[in-house]
Amino acid sequence: MTSDLQDWNSRVIAEFRANAGFVRWSTEEDLAKGRPVPPLLPGFDRDRSVPVILVSHTGATTGRRRTSPLVYLPVGDAFAIFATYGGSPRPPAWYGNMVRNPRVTVEVGAEVAPARARVTHGSERERMWTEQVRLMPAFTDFEAAAGRQIPVLVLDRVADTDNELPS
């Protein structure tokens, strides 16, 4: 991960935690700098946040805990996340981490909960992907640019006290 992206992630994580999950995700300054942020969504004004979840996961190679700010879709009591990587032909590193080490910690709003990641398939994946594209049409562009089907993961809450939030 480039240091610019690390700096951006750190800023988003700090803002998320300082404001109980509210992140001013897409500012004019971010867009002008070419930051990897989605455009402001129709119906979202400057005082609203794009739905962001923090997911702490274990590196598949390093074994180190990492935290990624991700756009999510609520799915009942669970959360769907999308491995778009901004339209890259390869999925983001967090995707491989969660496939190999599915135990994660999620932060949504002011809540912190252990969860287990799983990759969706078939009609389950299509239902979530279709809803996300409806909410954020740019996801269609990501999939077209990537030349691959974007993986959709679900983070199911678990009753497991072994997942700890990294500092």
C-alpha positions in Angstrom: 0.0 0.0 0.0 1.4 3.4 -0.9 2.1 5.9 1.8 -0.5 8.3 0.4 -3.2 5.6 0.7 -2.0 4.7 4.2 -2.2 8.3 5.2 -5.7 8.5 3.7 -6.8 5.3 5.5 -5.4 6.6 8.8 -7.3 9.8 8.4 -10.6 8.0 7.6 -10.1 5.6 10.6 -9.3 8.5 13.0 -12.3 10.5 11.8 -14.6 7.4 12.0 -13.5 6.6 15.6 -13.7 10.3 16.7 -17.2 10.7 15.3 -19.0 7.4 16.2 -18.8 6.2 12.6 -19.4 9.4 10.7 -16.8 10.1 8.0 -17.0 13.0 5.5 -16.0 10.4 2.9 -15.9 12.5 -0.3 -14.6 16.1 0.1 -13.7 18.4 -2.8 -10.1 18.4 -1.5 -10.0 14.6 -1.6 -11.3 14.5 -5.2 -8.9 17.2 -6.3 -6.0 15.2 -5.0 -7.2 12.1 -6.8 -7.8 10.2 -3.6 -9.5 6.8 -3.9 -12.9 7.9 -2.7 -16.3 7.4 -4.3 -18.1 10.5 -5.5 -20.8 12.1 -3.4 -24.0 10.0 -3.8 -27.3 11.4 -5.0 -29.3 12.1 -1.8 -26.2 12.5 0.3 -25.5 16.1 1.3 -22.2 17.4 2.8 -23.4 16.6 6.3 -24.1 13.0 5.7 -21.7 10.1 5.5 -21.3 7.4 2.9 -21.8 4.0 4.8 -18.4 3.1 6.0 -17.4 0.2 8.2 -14.0 -0.5 9.7 -12.8 -4.1 9.4 -9.8 -5.3 11.3 -8.3 -8.4 9.7 -5.1 -10.5 9.9 -2.6 -10.4 7.1 -2.5 -13.7 5.1 1.3 -13.4 4.7 2.5 -11.2 7.6 0.0 -12.3 10.3 -0.2 -8.6 11.3 -3.6 -7.0 12.2 -4.7 -4.3 9.8 -7.8 -2.1 9.7 -9.5 -1.2 6.4 -12.2 1.4 6.0 -14.7 0.0 3.6 -18.1 0.9 2.0 -20.7 -1.6 3.2 -24.3 -2.6 2.7 -26.3 -3.7 5.8 -27.7 -7.2 5.3 -29.9 -8.0 8.2 -27.6 -8.2 11.2 -24.6 -8.7 9.0 -22.6 -6.5 6.6 -21.8 -7.0 2.9 -18.4 -5.6 1.6 -17.2 -5.4 -2.0 -13.7 -6.2 -3.2 -13.7 -3.6 -6.0 -10.2 -2.2 -5.4 -11.4 0.8 -7.5 -11.7 -1.2 -10.6 -8.3 -2.9 -10.5 -7.9 -6.3 -12.3 -6.8 -7.8 -8.9 -8.7 -7.7 -5.7 -7.5 -5.7 -2.7 -5.1 -7.3 -0.2 -7.8 -7.3 2.5 -9.8 -9.8 0.4 -7.1 -12.4 0.4 -6.5 -11.7 4.1 -10.2 -12.4 4.9 -10.4 -15.5 2.7 -7.4 -17.0 4.5 -8.2 -15.6 8.0 -12.0 -15.1 8.2 -12.1 -13.9 11.8 -12.5 -10.2 11.8 -13.6 -7.3 14.0 -16.1 -4.8 12.6 -16.7 -1.3 13.8 -20.0 0.3 12.6 -21.1 3.5 14.2 -19.9 3.3 17.8 -20.4 -0.5 17.9 -17.5 -3.0 17.8 -18.3 -6.7 17.2 -16.5 -9.9 16.2 -17.5 -11.3 12.9 -16.6 -14.1 10.4 -16.1 -13.2 6.7 -17.4 -15.4 4.0 -17.4 -15.1 0.2 -20.9 -15.1 -1.4 -21.9 -17.0 -4.5 -24.8 -17.3 -6.9 -28.1 -15.6 -6.1 -26.9 -14.4 -2.7 -24.1 -12.5 -4.3 -26.3 -11.2 -7.1 -28.9 -9.9 -4.7 -26.3 -7.9 -2.7 -24.4 -6.7 -5.8 -27.6 -5.5 -7.5 -28.6 -3.5 -4.4 -25.1 -2.0 -4.0 -25.1 -1.0 -7.7 -28.5 0.6 -7.2 -27.2 2.7 -4.3 -23.8 3.4 -5.9 -23.9 3.0 -9.7 -20.1 3.6 -9.9 -19.7 -0.1 -8.8 -20.8 -1.1 -12.3 -17.9 0.9 -13.7 -15.5 -0.8 -11.2 -16.5 -4.2 -12.4 -16.2 -3.3 -16.0 -12.8 -1.7 -15.5 -11.6 -4.7 -13.5 -12.6 -7.3 -16.1 -13.5 -9.6 -13.3 -16.6 -10.4 -11.2 -16.2 -8.4 -8.0 -16.3 -10.6 -5.0 -18.9 -9.8 -2.4 -18.2 -10.9 1.2 -20.6 -11.0 4.1 -19.3 -10.3 7.6 -21.6 -12.4 9.9 -21.5 -11.4 13.6 -20.3 -14.1 15.9 -20.4 -14.6 19.7 -16.6 -14.8 20.0 -14.7 -12.8 22.5 -11.3 -13.8 21.1 -11.4 -11.1 18.4 -9.8 -8.0 19.8 -9.8 -4.5 18.3 -6.2 -3.6 17.4 -4.8 -0.4 18.9 
